[in-house]
Amino acid sequence: MDIKKIVSDIVNKVKNDPSIAANFTKDPVKTVEGLIGVDLPADQVKSITEKVQKEISGKASGLGGVVDKVKGLFG
């Protein structure tokens, strides 16, 4: 199982589908479980969920601090 691909696919779905994004915001673990369609142990689902959250916030790529600084410039 390619976790990086799973995370990438989920990030794309969350970013491109407002209903999935809303569900992910409310209950990220349940949303991830539904999107992957595979029964994984809770610790693996939590790990995937955390990686997706980091990717969405820009922190996994090291851009989180830069994004926050740019936001600060505009109010």
Secondary structure, DSSP 8 states (H G I E B T S, - for coil): --HHHHHHHHHHHHHH-HHHHHHHHH-HHHHHHHHH-S---HHHHHHHHHHHHHHHHTTTTT-HHHHHHHHHHT-
